[in-house]
């Protein structure tokens, strides 16, 4: 097991996601050769978006080898996965919600609004070694969900994208 | 947002621009400490593991099972 994952409580009383845990994901996924991107508001926060969220969203590439690597990495991180749950991750079910580990994590193998992982990977942004979806992909994904909570955050997220692009010039 | 509130460049409201700039001055670890909060979400937090064959099925499940005030429902 990596780092101090085991000290974090599981279930609804667990603490919030921390930088150290993001590092653990990064290091474990790298060790297992996982191809993935941070997505959603957690991805935007890594890019510098000042807002709040509750859990981390990860967009792994959907292929047999990568899905197996994700399952192995999650077990190393301290996620208590039953054999049937490992099998579902290895199958690459499109949306998997994990609350059986040191932090809450959503695995989104087929996010709304993003056609292909390879395209998002080409557009990715690296922040301190964290691979993150480009703000345009984060916005496209949130816009496509058509949910109340996403609609409320989109205007500010679009402004952040504009500001972020200005900083890149 | 009206044009009067923007910083004059691509219509970013001044208040938001100041927040973006302030966030950029903080190290990532501190930004994350401010950003990630944990509160109990009924139903959603009551299972250790859930998996859906498609994202559409997940959205449908949220629509049918979660309290509307959580904001996961479709518009």
gemmi code that builds the backbone of each chain (N, CA, C; Angstrom):
import gemmi

chains = {
    "A": [
        ("UNK", (0.849, -1.193, 0.000), (0.000, 0.000, 0.000), (0.890, 1.250, 0.000)),
        ("UNK", (0.483, 2.253, -0.741), (1.278, 3.471, -0.843), (0.941, 4.431, 0.285)),
        ("UNK", (1.972, 5.077, 0.807), (1.801, 6.200, 1.722), (0.944, 5.855, 2.925)),
        ("UNK", (0.140, 6.841, 3.321), (-0.631, 6.706, 4.546), (-2.101, 6.486, 4.260)),
        ("UNK", (-2.407, 5.905, 3.101), (-3.815, 5.747, 2.727), (-4.623, 5.060, 3.806)),
        ("UNK", (-4.021, 4.072, 4.445), (-4.794, 3.241, 5.358), (-5.298, 4.014, 6.573)),
        ("UNK", (-4.722, 5.178, 6.855), (-5.173, 5.896, 8.043), (-6.473, 6.642, 7.783)),
        ("UNK", (-6.851, 6.803, 6.530), (-8.070, 7.538, 6.233), (-9.284, 6.640, 6.407)),
        ("UNK", (-10.300, 7.206, 7.027), (-11.502, 6.429, 7.278), (-12.271, 6.213, 5.987)),
        ("UNK", (-12.952, 5.116, 5.922), (-13.729, 4.800, 4.736), (-15.190, 5.144, 4.951)),
        ("UNK", (-15.929, 5.248, 3.816), (-17.359, 5.491, 3.881), (-17.675, 6.954, 4.051)),
        ("UNK", (-18.883, 7.217, 4.540), (-19.373, 8.583, 4.548), (-18.671, 9.464, 5.571)),
        ("UNK", (-17.859, 8.891, 6.440), (-17.190, 9.726, 7.434), (-15.747, 10.000, 7.048)),
        ("UNK", (-15.366, 9.600, 5.859), (-13.977, 9.805, 5.478), (-13.682, 11.297, 5.286)),
        ("UNK", (-12.404, 11.640, 5.314), (-12.019, 13.016, 5.118), (-12.097, 13.399, 3.659)),
        ("UNK", (-11.797, 14.688, 3.393), (-11.854, 15.136, 2.011), (-10.561, 14.777, 1.281)),
        ("UNK", (-10.637, 14.846, -0.018), (-9.519, 14.522, -0.887), (-8.400, 15.545, -0.682)),
        ("UNK", (-7.189, 15.053, -0.579), (-6.065, 15.932, -0.286), (-4.981, 15.796, -1.354)),
        ("UNK", (-4.102, 16.782, -1.334), (-3.002, 16.795, -2.300), (-2.191, 15.502, -2.224)),
        ("UNK", (-1.937, 15.047, -1.004), (-1.142, 13.832, -0.829), (-1.823, 12.634, -1.512)),
        ("UNK", (-3.159, 12.605, -1.460), (-3.860, 11.498, -2.090), (-3.824, 11.611, -3.614)),
        ("UNK", (-3.882, 12.853, -4.088), (-3.719, 13.038, -5.536), (-2.337, 12.553, -5.963)),
        ("UNK", (-1.343, 12.838, -5.137), (0.009, 12.341, -5.431), (0.031, 10.816, -5.436)),
        ("UNK", (-0.703, 10.214, -4.514), (-0.735, 8.750, -4.456), (-1.368, 8.167, -5.715)),
        ("UNK", (-2.450, 8.798, -6.172), (-3.058, 8.347, -7.430), (-2.033, 8.471, -8.556)),
        ("UNK", (-1.432, 9.656, -8.634), (-0.461, 9.899, -9.710), (0.657, 8.861, -9.676)),
        ("UNK", (1.195, 8.616, -8.490), (2.341, 7.723, -8.403), (1.954, 6.260, -8.650)),
        ("UNK", (0.829, 5.867, -8.088), (0.409, 4.477, -8.266), (-0.007, 4.218, -9.721)),
        ("UNK", (-0.772, 5.135, -10.285), (-1.188, 4.968, -11.676), (0.037, 4.963, -12.598)),
        ("UNK", (1.000, 5.815, -12.291), (2.215, 5.827, -13.121), (2.952, 4.504, -12.988)),
        ("UNK", (3.019, 3.993, -11.764), (3.714, 2.731, -11.536), (3.078, 1.569, -12.271)),
        ("UNK", (1.788, 1.633, -12.448), (1.069, 0.561, -13.148), (0.858, 0.883, -14.628)),
        ("UNK", (1.372, 2.009, -15.053), (1.249, 2.369, -16.462), (-0.158, 2.736, -16.889)),
        ("UNK", (-0.946, 3.277, -15.951), (-2.332, 3.649, -16.270), (-2.348, 4.926, -17.104)),
        ("UNK", (-3.134, 4.922, -18.176), (-3.374, 6.163, -18.938), (-4.710, 6.725, -18.459)),
        ("UNK", (-4.694, 7.948, -17.959), (-5.894, 8.541, -17.378), (-5.743, 10.058, -17.394)),
        ("UNK", (-6.847, 10.702, -17.131), (-6.870, 12.157, -17.012), (-7.776, 12.537, -15.853)),
        ("UNK", (-7.407, 13.560, -15.123), (-8.354, 14.139, -14.168), (-9.381, 14.940, -14.967)),
        ("UNK", (-10.618, 14.817, -14.540), (-11.732, 15.407, -15.274), (-12.639, 16.121, -14.268)),
        ("UNK", (-13.633, 16.814, -14.780), (-14.638, 17.422, -13.918), (-14.073, 18.575, -13.105)),
        ("UNK", (-14.793, 18.883, -12.047), (-14.353, 20.027, -11.243), (-13.018, 19.747, -10.568)),
        ("UNK", (-12.765, 18.474, -10.232), (-11.464, 18.167, -9.618), (-10.330, 18.467, -10.592)),
        ("UNK", (-10.558, 18.196, -11.872), (-9.557, 18.541, -12.880), (-9.388, 20.042, -12.990)),
        ("UNK", (-10.512, 20.758, -12.978), (-10.451, 22.223, -13.073), (-9.699, 22.798, -11.873)),
        ("UNK", (-9.914, 22.219, -10.714), (-9.222, 22.701, -9.503), (-7.716, 22.497, -9.641)),
        ("UNK", (-7.314, 21.374, -10.194), (-5.877, 21.161, -10.427), (-5.319, 22.227, -11.367)),
        ("UNK", (-6.144, 22.679, -12.306), (-5.699, 23.717, -13.243), (-5.655, 25.104, -12.595)),
        ("UNK", (-6.294, 25.224, -11.411), (-6.289, 26.511, -10.724), (-7.657, 27.109, -10.491)),
        ("UNK", (-8.716, 26.405, -10.888), (-10.072, 26.922, -10.736), (-10.428, 26.977, -9.252)),
        ("UNK", (-10.736, 28.186, -8.735), (-11.062, 28.282, -7.312), (-12.536, 27.985, -7.055)),
        ("UNK", (-12.817, 26.785, -6.687), (-14.192, 26.380, -6.406), (-14.121, 25.189, -5.469)),
        ("UNK", (-15.257, 24.625, -5.125), (-15.265, 23.487, -4.212), (-15.887, 22.270, -4.888)),
        ("UNK", (-15.448, 21.110, -4.441), (-16.031, 19.852, -4.903), (-15.808, 18.821, -3.808)),
        ("UNK", (-16.384, 17.634, -4.015), (-16.332, 16.632, -2.945), (-15.425, 15.461, -3.267)),
        ("UNK", (-15.302, 15.132, -4.527), (-14.505, 13.940, -4.830), (-13.749, 14.136, -6.131)),
        ("UNK", (-12.921, 13.167, -6.437), (-12.084, 13.262, -7.632), (-12.697, 12.438, -8.757)),
        ("UNK", (-12.634, 12.998, -9.948), (-13.112, 12.297, -11.145), (-11.918, 11.962, -12.019)),
        ("UNK", (-11.837, 10.694, -12.392), (-10.737, 10.243, -13.225), (-11.308, 9.603, -14.493)),
        ("UNK", (-10.725, 9.949, -15.614), (-11.149, 9.453, -16.929), (-10.035, 8.548, -17.456)),
        ("UNK", (-10.143, 7.224, -17.215), (-9.108, 6.319, -17.717), (-9.404, 5.904, -19.154)),
        ("UNK", (-8.357, 5.605, -19.873), (-8.557, 5.055, -21.219), (-9.180, 3.670, -21.088)),
        ("UNK", (-10.143, 3.413, -21.991), (-10.875, 2.142, -21.899), (-10.278, 1.112, -22.852)),
        ("UNK", (-9.380, 0.310, -22.322), (-8.927, -0.878, -23.040), (-8.548, -1.913, -21.988)),
        ("UNK", (-8.438, -3.159, -22.402), (-8.295, -4.250, -21.432), (-7.089, -4.048, -20.523)),
        ("UNK", (-5.950, -3.753, -21.113), (-4.736, -3.602, -20.319), (-4.832, -2.449, -19.353)),
        ("UNK", (-5.388, -1.341, -19.802), (-5.481, -0.167, -18.929), (-6.470, -0.409, -17.797)),
        ("UNK", (-7.579, -1.061, -18.100), (-8.579, -1.324, -17.054), (-7.989, -2.243, -15.981)),
        ("UNK", (-7.232, -3.233, -16.399), (-6.581, -4.120, -15.422), (-5.585, -3.330, -14.570)),
        ("UNK", (-4.858, -2.448, -15.212), (-3.880, -1.634, -14.480), (-4.579, -0.715, -13.481)),
        ("UNK", (-5.734, -0.159, -13.858), (-6.497, 0.691, -12.933), (-6.899, -0.114, -11.701)),
        ("UNK", (-7.415, -1.317, -11.927), (-7.855, -2.158, -10.798), (-6.682, -2.476, -9.869)),
        ("UNK", (-5.551, -2.801, -10.449), (-4.377, -3.125, -9.628), (-3.914, -1.903, -8.843)),
        ("UNK", (-3.901, -0.761, -9.491), (-3.452, 0.466, -8.820), (-4.392, 0.841, -7.676)),
        ("UNK", (-5.695, 0.692, -7.908), (-6.661, 1.048, -6.861), (-6.493, 0.159, -5.630)),
        ("UNK", (-6.233, -1.120, -5.855), (-6.021, -2.023, -4.718), (-4.747, -1.633, -3.964)),
        ("UNK", (-3.755, -1.240, -4.714), (-2.516, -0.791, -4.068), (-2.763, 0.468, -3.242)),
        ("UNK", (-3.676, 1.320, -3.719), (-3.982, 2.560, -3.006), (-4.813, 2.326, -1.749)),
        ("UNK", (-5.357, 1.130, -1.599), (-6.126, 0.829, -0.400), (-7.619, 0.688, -0.625)),
        ("UNK", (-8.057, 0.663, -1.867), (-9.472, 0.427, -2.141), (-9.770, -1.054, -1.900)),
        ("UNK", (-10.777, -1.307, -1.077), (-11.130, -2.677, -0.717), (-12.106, -3.223, -1.755)),
        ("UNK", (-11.583, -3.801, -2.785), (-12.403, -4.249, -3.900), (-12.662, -5.748, -3.822)),
        ("UNK", (-13.943, -6.110, -3.846), (-14.312, -7.522, -3.920), (-13.985, -8.027, -5.326)),
        ("UNK", (-13.834, -9.336, -5.457), (-13.506, -9.874, -6.793), (-14.488, -9.420, -7.881)),
        ("UNK", (-15.769, -9.367, -7.538), (-16.760, -8.937, -8.541), (-16.549, -7.468, -8.927)),
        ("UNK", (-16.106, -6.672, -7.955), (-15.867, -5.250, -8.242), (-14.618, -5.067, -9.107)),
        ("UNK", (-13.607, -5.869, -8.808), (-12.406, -5.840, -9.660), (-12.804, -6.191, -11.098)),
        ("UNK", (-13.653, -7.184, -11.219), (-14.080, -7.625, -12.560), (-14.802, -6.501, -13.296)),
        ("UNK", (-15.614, -5.731, -12.558), (-16.346, -4.639, -13.218), (-15.405, -3.531, -13.675)),
        ("UNK", (-14.377, -3.278, -12.873), (-13.385, -2.274, -13.293), (-12.614, -2.803, -14.506)),
        ("UNK", (-12.248, -4.070, -14.442), (-11.471, -4.651, -15.550), (-12.289, -4.700, -16.842)),
        ("UNK", (-13.605, -4.781, -16.694), (-14.470, -4.716, -17.885), (-14.587, -3.292, -18.410)),
        ("UNK", (-14.229, -2.330, -17.568), (-14.337, -0.934, -17.996), (-15.769, -0.471, -18.100)),
        ("UNK", (-16.555, -0.773, -17.066), (-17.923, -0.237, -17.063), (-17.855, 1.281, -17.171)),
        ("UNK", (-18.806, 1.862, -17.856), (-18.654, 3.265, -18.237), (-18.544, 4.226, -17.057)),
        ("UNK", (-19.254, 3.929, -15.972), (-19.222, 4.849, -14.826), (-19.146, 4.020, -13.545)),
        ("UNK", (-18.103, 4.233, -12.769), (-17.903, 3.473, -11.532), (-17.653, 4.450, -10.394)),
        ("UNK", (-18.428, 4.241, -9.343), (-18.354, 5.124, -8.182), (-17.721, 4.334, -7.031)),
        ("UNK", (-16.598, 4.811, -6.539), (-15.863, 4.104, -5.494), (-15.907, 4.883, -4.191)),
        ("UNK", (-16.436, 4.242, -3.174), (-16.441, 4.835, -1.832), (-15.919, 3.797, -0.839)),
        ("UNK", (-15.084, 2.923, -1.344), (-14.566, 1.840, -0.515), (-13.045, 1.931, -0.376)),
        ("UNK", (-12.569, 3.155, -0.397), (-11.129, 3.349, -0.290), (-10.789, 4.539, 0.569)),
        ("UNK", (-9.579, 5.009, 0.485), (-9.134, 6.121, 1.338), (-9.746, 7.471, 0.962)),
        ("UNK", (-10.380, 7.536, -0.210), (-11.072, 8.758, -0.642), (-12.105, 8.344, -1.688)),
        ("UNK", (-13.077, 9.221, -1.909), (-14.093, 8.940, -2.926), (-13.505, 9.186, -4.310)),
        ("UNK", (-13.840, 8.302, -5.224), (-13.302, 8.430, -6.574), (-14.340, 7.949, -7.583)),
        ("UNK", (-14.560, 8.733, -8.611), (-15.405, 8.300, -9.723), (-14.508, 7.956, -10.899)),
        ("UNK", (-14.682, 6.748, -11.418), (-13.997, 6.355, -12.652), (-14.991, 6.534, -13.779)),
        ("UNK", (-14.660, 7.382, -14.722), (-15.590, 7.679, -15.813), (-14.906, 7.278, -17.116)),
        ("UNK", (-15.244, 6.089, -17.568), (-14.604, 5.576, -18.773), (-15.214, 6.176, -20.044)),
        ("UNK", (-16.415, 6.703, -19.921), (-17.078, 7.286, -21.094), (-17.790, 8.568, -20.692)),
        ("UNK", (-17.027, 9.629, -20.463), (-17.668, 10.879, -20.032), (-18.525, 11.485, -21.143)),
        ("UNK", (-19.594, 12.098, -20.732), (-20.413, 12.840, -21.691), (-19.568, 13.948, -22.309)),
        ("UNK", (-19.805, 14.212, -23.573), (-19.200, 15.384, -24.212), (-17.788, 15.197, -24.721)),
        ("UNK", (-17.184, 14.022, -24.484), (-15.831, 13.761, -24.991), (-15.895, 12.487, -25.823)),
        ("UNK", (-15.602, 12.615, -27.092), (-15.784, 11.484, -28.003), (-14.759, 10.382, -27.775)),
        ("UNK", (-13.482, 10.761, -27.718), (-12.440, 9.732, -27.648), (-11.376, 10.126, -26.635)),
        ("UNK", (-10.911, 9.140, -25.880), (-9.846, 9.410, -24.910), (-8.616, 9.985, -25.608)),
        ("UNK", (-8.287, 9.401, -26.766), (-7.054, 9.819, -27.459), (-7.070, 11.314, -27.768)),
        ("UNK", (-8.234, 11.834, -28.124), (-8.320, 13.270, -28.426), (-8.090, 14.105, -27.164)),
        ("UNK", (-8.731, 13.681, -26.085), (-8.559, 14.409, -24.822), (-7.112, 14.308, -24.345)),
        ("UNK", (-6.496, 13.157, -24.571), (-5.099, 12.959, -24.165), (-4.188, 13.921, -24.924)),
        ("UNK", (-4.447, 14.091, -26.200), (-3.642, 15.021, -27.006), (-3.756, 16.450, -26.496)),
        ("UNK", (-4.910, 16.795, -25.960), (-5.152, 18.168, -25.500), (-4.810, 18.358, -24.018)),
        ("UNK", (-4.343, 17.328, -23.357), (-4.194, 17.351, -21.900), (-3.218, 18.438, -21.445)),
        ("UNK", (-3.345, 18.768, -20.160), (-2.457, 19.727, -19.519), (-1.786, 18.987, -18.361)),
        ("UNK", (-0.493, 19.159, -18.210), (0.226, 18.527, -17.093), (0.450, 19.568, -16.006)),
        ("UNK", (-0.035, 19.268, -14.813), (0.151, 20.155, -13.662), (0.862, 19.352, -12.571)),
        ("UNK", (2.097, 19.687, -12.309), (2.896, 18.976, -11.308), (2.837, 17.465, -11.513)),
        ("UNK", (2.854, 17.059, -12.756), (2.826, 15.626, -13.067), (1.442, 15.023, -13.123)),
        ("UNK", (0.413, 15.805, -12.823), (-0.966, 15.315, -12.909), (-1.484, 15.557, -14.324)),
        ("UNK", (-1.919, 14.504, -15.010), (-2.506, 14.715, -16.329), (-3.966, 15.157, -16.193)),
        ("UNK", (-4.269, 16.294, -16.761), (-5.592, 16.898, -16.563), (-6.208, 17.202, -17.924)),
        ("UNK", (-7.506, 16.982, -18.035), (-8.202, 17.356, -19.268), (-8.068, 18.861, -19.503)),
        ("UNK", (-7.984, 19.232, -20.754), (-7.985, 20.646, -21.126), (-9.295, 21.289, -20.638)),
        ("UNK", (-9.249, 22.554, -20.246), (-10.487, 23.199, -19.786), (-11.641, 23.073, -20.783)),
        ("UNK", (-11.339, 23.106, -22.075), (-12.417, 22.967, -23.062), (-13.103, 21.607, -22.940)),
        ("UNK", (-12.334, 20.561, -22.639), (-12.941, 19.240, -22.474), (-13.737, 19.147, -21.175)),
        ("UNK", (-13.222, 19.785, -20.131), (-13.965, 19.797, -18.862), (-15.301, 20.505, -19.054)),
        ("UNK", (-15.270, 21.627, -19.767), (-16.499, 22.384, -20.020), (-17.443, 21.579, -20.908)),
        ("UNK", (-16.896, 20.968, -21.956), (-17.743, 20.168, -22.865), (-18.424, 19.044, -22.106)),
        ("UNK", (-17.684, 18.423, -21.209), (-18.241, 17.315, -20.437), (-19.344, 17.799, -19.493)),
        ("UNK", (-19.079, 18.894, -18.818), (-20.084, 19.422, -17.886), (-21.324, 19.909, -18.630)),
        ("UNK", (-21.102, 20.557, -19.768), (-22.249, 21.063, -20.535), (-23.123, 19.908, -21.020)),
        ("UNK", (-22.478, 18.801, -21.397), (-23.231, 17.672, -21.950), (-24.049, 16.934, -20.889)),
        ("UNK", (-23.664, 17.063, -19.618), (-24.422, 16.342, -18.590), (-25.811, 16.921, -18.397)),
        ("UNK", (-25.939, 18.221, -18.660), (-27.240, 18.880, -18.548), (-27.848, 18.733, -17.152)),
        ("UNK", (-27.003, 18.860, -16.127), (-27.487, 18.765, -14.751), (-27.541, 20.151, -14.114)),
        ("UNK", (-28.413, 20.256, -13.135), (-28.570, 21.531, -12.440), (-27.242, 22.003, -11.849)),
        ("UNK", (-26.538, 21.096, -11.184), (-25.327, 21.519, -10.476), (-24.227, 21.932, -11.447)),
        ("UNK", (-24.232, 21.342, -12.624), (-23.230, 21.723, -13.613), (-23.610, 23.035, -14.289)),
        ("UNK", (-24.893, 23.221, -14.551), (-25.301, 24.465, -15.208), (-24.939, 25.668, -14.349)),
        ("UNK", (-25.053, 25.489, -13.039), (-24.743, 26.607, -12.138), (-23.253, 26.952, -12.167)),
        ("UNK", (-22.410, 25.957, -12.372), (-20.964, 26.224, -12.315), (-20.375, 26.608, -13.666)),
        ("UNK", (-21.120, 26.396, -14.742), (-20.535, 26.592, -16.076), (-20.133, 28.033, -16.400)),
        ("UNK", (-20.933, 29.048, -16.069), (-20.495, 30.406, -16.423), (-19.150, 30.769, -15.807)),
        ("UNK", (-18.959, 30.399, -14.547), (-17.695, 30.720, -13.880), (-16.560, 29.881, -14.454)),
        ("UNK", (-16.875, 28.642, -14.785), (-15.850, 27.774, -15.362), (-15.431, 28.286, -16.746)),
        ("UNK", (-16.392, 28.782, -17.516), (-16.049, 29.347, -18.838), (-15.187, 30.602, -18.678)),
        ("UNK", (-15.504, 31.408, -17.689), (-14.666, 32.590, -17.444), (-13.265, 32.173, -17.030)),
        ("UNK", (-13.187, 31.111, -16.221), (-11.867, 30.624, -15.820), (-11.087, 30.145, -17.040)),
        ("UNK", (-11.765, 29.435, -17.939), (-11.095, 28.976, -19.163), (-10.525, 30.169, -19.924)),
        ("UNK", (-11.333, 31.235, -20.071), (-10.864, 32.422, -20.798), (-9.653, 33.044, -20.101)),
        ("UNK", (-9.726, 33.149, -18.795), (-8.605, 33.716, -18.033), (-7.369, 32.824, -18.168)),
        ("UNK", (-7.566, 31.529, -18.051), (-6.459, 30.560, -18.123), (-5.779, 30.627, -19.493)),
        ("UNK", (-6.593, 30.763, -20.545), (-6.027, 30.856, -21.897), (-5.215, 32.141, -22.037)),
        ("UNK", (-5.681, 33.217, -21.421), (-4.915, 34.463, -21.462), (-3.546, 34.291, -20.817)),
        ("UNK", (-3.488, 33.534, -19.747), (-2.203, 33.339, -19.046), (-1.233, 32.522, -19.888)),
        ("UNK", (-1.791, 31.712, -20.798), (-0.946, 30.837, -21.614), (-0.320, 31.575, -22.786)),
        ("UNK", (-0.869, 32.764, -23.116), (-0.364, 33.488, -24.290), (1.020, 34.053, -24.036)),
    ],
    "B": [
        ("UNK", (-23.781, 38.514, -16.711), (-22.914, 39.573, -16.193), (-22.909, 40.747, -17.177)),
        ("UNK", (-23.007, 41.929, -16.682), (-22.986, 43.076, -17.569), (-21.549, 43.430, -17.937)),
        ("UNK", (-21.418, 44.187, -19.003), (-20.092, 44.615, -19.414), (-19.408, 45.473, -18.363)),
        ("UNK", (-20.209, 46.199, -17.586), (-19.636, 47.070, -16.561), (-18.879, 46.288, -15.491)),
        ("UNK", (-19.281, 45.043, -15.307), (-18.649, 44.248, -14.254), (-17.414, 43.514, -14.757)),
        ("UNK", (-17.221, 43.525, -16.044), (-16.121, 42.727, -16.571), (-14.803, 43.485, -16.445)),
        ("UNK", (-13.742, 42.735, -16.547), (-12.427, 43.346, -16.493), (-12.021, 43.937, -17.822)),
        ("UNK", (-12.911, 43.914, -18.800), (-12.629, 44.511, -20.094), (-12.003, 43.547, -21.081)),
        ("UNK", (-11.555, 42.370, -20.615), (-10.961, 41.390, -21.514), (-11.832, 40.150, -21.522)),
        ("UNK", (-12.314, 39.809, -22.675), (-13.196, 38.671, -22.940), (-14.295, 38.516, -21.879)),
        ("UNK", (-14.731, 39.623, -21.306), (-15.921, 39.616, -20.464), (-15.811, 38.835, -19.175)),
        ("UNK", (-14.639, 38.750, -18.601), (-14.496, 38.051, -17.318), (-14.849, 39.015, -16.201)),
        ("UNK", (-15.848, 38.700, -15.394), (-16.202, 39.607, -14.299), (-14.994, 39.881, -13.407)),
        ("UNK", (-14.861, 41.141, -12.991), (-13.695, 41.551, -12.188), (-13.523, 40.685, -10.941)),
        ("UNK", (-14.633, 40.422, -10.284), (-14.556, 39.654, -9.033), (-13.989, 38.261, -9.289)),
        ("UNK", (-14.436, 37.656, -10.375), (-13.940, 36.313, -10.701), (-12.468, 36.370, -11.102)),
        ("UNK", (-12.116, 37.386, -11.890), (-10.712, 37.517, -12.309), (-9.806, 37.626, -11.079)),
        ("UNK", (-10.245, 38.404, -10.109), (-9.436, 38.549, -8.880), (-9.311, 37.214, -8.146)),
        ("UNK", (-10.387, 36.456, -8.155), (-10.331, 35.131, -7.493), (-9.388, 34.191, -8.240)),
        ("UNK", (-9.435, 34.238, -9.569), (-8.548, 33.368, -10.362), (-7.081, 33.742, -10.103)),
        ("UNK", (-6.833, 35.040, -10.056), (-5.454, 35.488, -9.847), (-4.967, 35.142, -8.434)),
        ("UNK", (-5.864, 35.285, -7.463), (-5.483, 34.944, -6.083), (-5.195, 33.439, -5.983)),
        ("UNK", (-6.025, 32.638, -6.631), (-5.819, 31.182, -6.588), (-4.492, 30.805, -7.231)),
        ("UNK", (-4.157, 31.508, -8.300), (-2.920, 31.183, -9.020), (-1.682, 31.464, -8.174)),
        ("UNK", (-1.829, 32.342, -7.205), (-0.686, 32.658, -6.335), (-0.495, 31.613, -5.232)),
        ("UNK", (-1.490, 30.750, -5.048), (-1.381, 29.735, -3.988), (-0.770, 28.452, -4.541)),
        ("UNK", (0.001, 27.751, -3.732), (0.495, 26.449, -4.184), (-0.665, 25.461, -4.353)),
        ("UNK", (-0.445, 24.487, -5.214), (-1.509, 23.537, -5.532), (-2.040, 22.836, -4.283)),
        ("UNK", (-1.156, 22.445, -3.384), (-1.610, 21.725, -2.190), (-2.588, 22.580, -1.374)),
        ("UNK", (-2.336, 23.879, -1.310), (-3.229, 24.766, -0.560), (-4.544, 24.960, -1.306)),
        ("UNK", (-4.455, 25.098, -2.630), (-5.688, 25.223, -3.430), (-6.575, 24.004, -3.205)),
        ("UNK", (-5.951, 22.837, -3.149), (-6.741, 21.626, -2.956), (-7.355, 21.584, -1.562)),
        ("UNK", (-6.615, 22.070, -0.578), (-7.170, 22.071, 0.779), (-8.426, 22.941, 0.845)),
        ("UNK", (-8.405, 24.057, 0.129), (-9.574, 24.938, 0.098), (-10.715, 24.359, -0.746)),
        ("UNK", (-10.349, 23.546, -1.736), (-11.336, 23.159, -2.752), (-12.120, 21.898, -2.416)),
        ("UNK", (-11.454, 20.927, -1.804), (-12.120, 19.641, -1.584), (-12.750, 19.608, -0.203)),
        ("UNK", (-14.052, 19.496, -0.188), (-14.784, 19.421, 1.067), (-15.563, 18.121, 1.067)),
        ("UNK", (-15.904, 17.664, 2.240), (-16.646, 16.413, 2.315), (-17.878, 16.599, 3.173)),
        ("UNK", (-19.037, 16.465, 2.549), (-20.280, 16.456, 3.301), (-21.066, 15.228, 2.873)),
        ("UNK", (-21.885, 14.743, 3.741), (-22.658, 13.538, 3.445), (-23.719, 13.829, 2.387)),
        ("UNK", (-23.757, 12.992, 1.377), (-24.784, 13.111, 0.346), (-25.698, 11.898, 0.455)),
        ("UNK", (-26.951, 12.120, 0.841), (-27.844, 10.975, 1.039), (-27.957, 10.130, -0.227)),
        ("UNK", (-28.129, 8.846, -0.028), (-28.241, 7.829, -1.076), (-26.900, 7.651, -1.794)),
        ("UNK", (-26.382, 8.724, -2.344), (-25.142, 8.630, -3.117), (-23.997, 8.053, -2.280)),
        ("UNK", (-23.947, 8.440, -1.024), (-22.844, 8.001, -0.163), (-23.153, 6.718, 0.596)),
        ("UNK", (-24.277, 6.111, 0.299), (-24.707, 4.971, 1.113), (-24.297, 3.618, 0.545)),
        ("UNK", (-23.495, 3.603, -0.466), (-22.993, 2.328, -0.998), (-21.492, 2.454, -1.208)),
        ("UNK", (-20.799, 1.363, -0.998), (-19.338, 1.374, -1.120), (-18.886, 1.360, -2.581)),
        ("UNK", (-19.723, 0.807, -3.422), (-19.301, 0.604, -4.813), (-20.552, 0.528, -5.687)),
        ("UNK", (-20.530, 1.270, -6.761), (-21.603, 1.144, -7.756), (-20.981, 1.234, -9.141)),
        ("UNK", (-21.547, 0.510, -10.072), (-21.046, 0.565, -11.448), (-22.221, 0.518, -12.408)),
        ("UNK", (-22.120, 1.294, -13.460), (-23.168, 1.340, -14.479), (-22.557, 1.023, -15.840)),
        ("UNK", (-23.322, 0.304, -16.648), (-22.819, -0.071, -17.974), (-22.612, 1.144, -18.867)),
        ("UNK", (-23.434, 2.157, -18.671), (-23.289, 3.352, -19.501), (-23.469, 4.596, -18.642)),
        ("UNK", (-22.902, 5.686, -19.123), (-23.059, 6.950, -18.413), (-24.527, 7.374, -18.421)),
        ("UNK", (-25.236, 7.034, -19.483), (-26.661, 7.353, -19.543), (-27.421, 6.623, -18.440)),
        ("UNK", (-27.048, 5.369, -18.165), (-27.699, 4.627, -17.078), (-27.401, 5.275, -15.729)),
        ("UNK", (-26.182, 5.756, -15.577), (-25.822, 6.454, -14.334), (-26.682, 7.708, -14.161)),
        ("UNK", (-26.801, 8.481, -15.233), (-27.614, 9.702, -15.156), (-29.061, 9.357, -14.809)),
        ("UNK", (-29.561, 8.295, -15.419), (-30.941, 7.881, -15.160), (-31.101, 7.447, -13.701)),
        ("UNK", (-30.115, 6.717, -13.191), (-30.165, 6.274, -11.797), (-30.191, 7.492, -10.865)),
        ("UNK", (-29.347, 8.452, -11.148), (-29.318, 9.672, -10.325), (-30.688, 10.356, -10.337)),
        ("UNK", (-31.259, 10.421, -11.519), (-32.557, 11.085, -11.684), (-33.637, 10.398, -10.829)),
        ("UNK", (-33.587, 9.077, -10.802), (-34.643, 8.326, -10.142), (-34.414, 8.145, -8.639)),
        ("UNK", (-33.171, 8.222, -8.206), (-32.868, 7.838, -6.830), (-32.386, 8.943, -5.905)),
        ("UNK", (-31.833, 10.004, -6.454), (-31.243, 11.023, -5.586), (-32.227, 12.150, -5.296)),
        ("UNK", (-32.145, 12.728, -4.107), (-32.992, 13.888, -3.822), (-32.706, 15.009, -4.823)),
        ("UNK", (-33.749, 15.644, -5.334), (-33.540, 16.682, -6.351), (-32.603, 17.793, -5.916)),
        ("UNK", (-32.610, 18.107, -4.630), (-31.803, 19.241, -4.168), (-30.296, 18.990, -4.275)),
        ("UNK", (-29.902, 17.726, -4.495), (-28.471, 17.469, -4.696), (-27.986, 18.017, -6.040)),
        ("UNK", (-28.923, 18.229, -6.956), (-28.546, 18.853, -8.227), (-28.090, 17.893, -9.312)),
        ("UNK", (-28.253, 16.583, -9.082), (-27.806, 15.608, -10.079), (-28.853, 15.320, -11.147)),
        ("UNK", (-30.033, 15.890, -10.978), (-31.101, 15.641, -11.941), (-30.870, 16.378, -13.246)),
        ("UNK", (-31.491, 15.842, -14.309), (-31.394, 16.483, -15.611), (-32.291, 17.711, -15.649)),
        ("UNK", (-31.852, 18.700, -16.407), (-32.645, 19.911, -16.550), (-33.792, 19.674, -17.514)),
    ],
}
model = gemmi.Model(1)
for chain_id, residues in chains.items():
    chain = gemmi.Chain(chain_id)
    for i, (resn, *xyz) in enumerate(residues, 1):
        res = gemmi.Residue()
        res.name, res.seqid = resn, gemmi.SeqId(i, " ")
        for name, pos in zip(("N", "CA", "C"), xyz):
            atom = gemmi.Atom()
            atom.name, atom.element = name, gemmi.Element(name[0])
            atom.pos, atom.b_iso = gemmi.Position(*pos), 0.0
            res.add_atom(atom)
        chain.add_residue(res)
    model.add_chain(chain)
structure = gemmi.Structure()
structure.add_model(model)
structure.setup_entities()
